[in-house]
Amino acid sequence: LYRQELNLTLPAPLPLHPEAAWLQFQLGISRDGLYPRSSAAVSRLLRDLRDLPTISADYSQDEKALLGACDCSQGE
């Protein structure tokens, strides 16, 4: 359903790499939204953001609403 809604045409889902910096960053968020000082996740993520190509980016729904670019009558 997700692939159909976004009109994704990839034949199979992309593989998930557990060692990926973005995934380690997400998994490291505590319930308080904090990281331990010893965590390398933030520095690894920042390095990857600097060094790897950006494929796409978009505003959040809140930012779109503030810019008047969101059809906020539809629920998510």
Secondary structure as the mmCIF struct_conf table of DSSP 4:
data_model
#
loop_
_struct_conf.conf_type_id
_struct_conf.id
_struct_conf.beg_label_comp_id
_struct_conf.beg_label_asym_id
_struct_conf.beg_label_seq_id
_struct_conf.end_label_comp_id
_struct_conf.end_label_asym_id
_struct_conf.end_label_seq_id
HELX_RH_AL_P HELX_RH_AL_P1 TYR A 2 GLU A 5
TURN_TY1_P TURN_TY1_P1 LEU A 6 ASN A 7
BEND BEND1 PRO A 11 ALA A 12
HELX_LH_PP_P HELX_LH_PP_P1 PRO A 13 LEU A 16
TURN_TY1_P TURN_TY1_P2 PRO A 18 GLU A 19
HELX_RH_AL_P HELX_RH_AL_P2 ALA A 21 LEU A 27
TURN_TY1_P TURN_TY1_P3 GLY A 28 GLY A 28
TURN_TY1_P TURN_TY1_P4 ARG A 31 ASP A 32
BEND BEND2 GLY A 33 GLY A 33
TURN_TY1_P TURN_TY1_P5 ARG A 37 SER A 38
HELX_RH_AL_P HELX_RH_AL_P3 ALA A 41 ASP A 51
BEND BEND3 LEU A 52 LEU A 52
HELX_LH_PP_P HELX_LH_PP_P2 PRO A 53 THR A 54
HELX_RH_AL_P HELX_RH_AL_P4 GLN A 61 LEU A 66
TURN_TY1_P TURN_TY1_P6 LEU A 67 GLY A 68
TURN_TY1_P TURN_TY1_P7 CYS A 72 SER A 73
BEND BEND4 GLN A 74 GLN A 74
#
